[in-house]
Amino acid sequence: FLFNAMNRGFDPWYGRVGRHLHVLRSDASVERKVGAIEALALQSQPESIVGLERALHGDELAVARHAAWALGVQARSPMRPIATRPLVKVLDDPRPEVRREALIGLARLQYRA
């Protein structure tokens, strides 16, 4: 209790968001990273969007594709305006699978250029 009072609720934040961001930054398997992305898609935290954006530009196709999907499901989230920027940036990605998920995500977010 005292620890959480001193660090202003770090433990609950780490349980919801931090541990998944850690997986994305680690050398974890693609399956674990995809699982972390799916968990972050349910969070409406700015840190989640930043982590998903980093994953979007990664080398692993499945991870980048799932990150684009996760950003696109933020339609009802207060993070919606922030989630559109990374998807627009990735429309020039050389990987068609990532571009496709970004386009679908922008459609979900009802983005209009």
Phi and psi in degrees as a GROMACS rama.xvg file:
@    title "Ramachandran Plot"
@    xaxis  label "Phi"
@    yaxis  label "Psi"
@TYPE xy
-62.3449  -39.6239  LEU-2
-60.3898  -46.0552  PHE-3
-65.6439  -34.7834  ASN-4
-66.1399  -38.6534  ALA-5
-72.5565  -37.6977  MET-6
-99.1622  13.1373  ASN-7
56.5326  47.6056  ARG-8
80.1037  30.2714  GLY-9
-62.2638  -41.9691  PHE-10
-58.7964  -48.1753  ASP-11
-62.5757  -39.5597  PRO-12
-62.525  -44.2475  TRP-13
-62.7461  -38.5919  TYR-14
-64.9827  -36.5092  GLY-15
-82.9734  -40.9779  ARG-16
-125.167  -51.1191  VAL-17
-56.4729  -43.325  GLY-18
-65.6751  -31.6804  ARG-19
-74.1837  -37.4038  HIS-20
-63.3512  -37.3445  LEU-21
-61.9646  -42.5119  HIS-22
-61.4421  -41.9395  VAL-23
-63.8669  -32.6799  LEU-24
-85.451  -11.0113  ARG-25
-89.9494  -176.814  SER-26
-92.9172  31.0254  ASP-27
-65.5809  164.35  ALA-28
-67.678  161.612  SER-29
-59.5579  -39.1317  VAL-30
-61.7392  -42.9889  GLU-31
-66.2846  -39.0282  ARG-32
-65.8809  -40.798  LYS-33
-63.2628  -40.5528  VAL-34
-61.8906  -39.8406  GLY-35
-65.147  -39.2162  ALA-36
-64.4319  -42.5085  ILE-37
-61.5185  -38.0555  GLU-38
-69.2113  -40.7605  ALA-39
-66.8768  -27.7951  LEU-40
-62.4868  -23.5565  ALA-41
-87.7137  -6.71652  LEU-42
-99.8838  138.322  GLN-43
-106.016  65.118  SER-44
-123.661  141.727  GLN-45
-58.082  -34.6787  PRO-46
-63.3369  -33.6786  GLU-47
-63.1528  -43.8716  SER-48
-64.3826  -42.1551  ILE-49
-62.4458  -43.8585  VAL-50
-64.3297  -39.847  GLY-51
-66.92  -36.4506  LEU-52
-65.2102  -41.3072  GLU-53
-62.1573  -41.8315  ARG-54
-66.4471  -31.0191  ALA-55
-61.6157  -31.6725  LEU-56
-98.6478  10.5089  HIS-57
-76.0151  172.36  GLY-58
-79.9016  -22.9008  ASP-59
-83.9483  118.8  GLU-60
-58.246  -48.5262  LEU-61
-62.2942  -37.5322  ALA-62
-67.8771  -46.3367  VAL-63
-63.2263  -42.1856  ALA-64
-63.2373  -43.545  ARG-65
-68.7989  -33.3581  HIS-66
-64.365  -40.7205  ALA-67
-62.6816  -42.2039  ALA-68
-60.1227  -46.7455  TRP-69
-63.2363  -38.1375  ALA-70
-66.5548  -34.2395  LEU-71
-72.7904  -17.5038  GLY-72
-91.5524  13.3467  VAL-73
-88.0828  20.662  GLN-74
-58.0168  -37.0666  ALA-75
-100.856  7.4811  ARG-76
-89.4674  150.481  SER-77
-65.8971  -12.7709  PRO-78
-85.4735  3.51976  MET-79
-51.7547  -48.3136  ARG-80
-62.1793  -34.2469  PRO-81
-74.4376  -31.8694  ILE-82
-71.6928  -22.8848  ALA-83
-73.3965  -35.8038  THR-84
-57.0416  -49.448  ARG-85
-63.8509  -32.8828  PRO-86
-68.5198  -38.7092  LEU-87
-64.8776  -42.1585  VAL-88
-62.3658  -32.1087  LYS-89
-86.9757  0.988634  VAL-90
-64.4191  -16.7489  LEU-91
-96.0007  6.71712  ASP-92
-61.314  139.223  ASP-93
-70.3446  -13.9664  PRO-94
-90.1755  115.55  ARG-95
-62.0692  -31.0199  PRO-96
-64.7862  -38.6999  GLU-97
-71.3377  -43.1525  VAL-98
-59.4811  -41.5418  ARG-99
-61.2822  -48.0129  ARG-100
-64.5662  -35.6998  GLU-101
-64.6758  -42.8549  ALA-102
-63.7776  -43.2063  LEU-103
-63.8365  -41.8165  ILE-104
-62.1094  -42.8695  GLY-105
-64.0711  -35.9064  LEU-106
-64.9387  -41.1036  ALA-107
-61.4744  -37.7839  ARG-108
-80.5843  -3.85097  LEU-109
54.8055  47.5121  GLN-110
-77.3891  134.952  TYR-111
-125.523  121.715  ARG-112
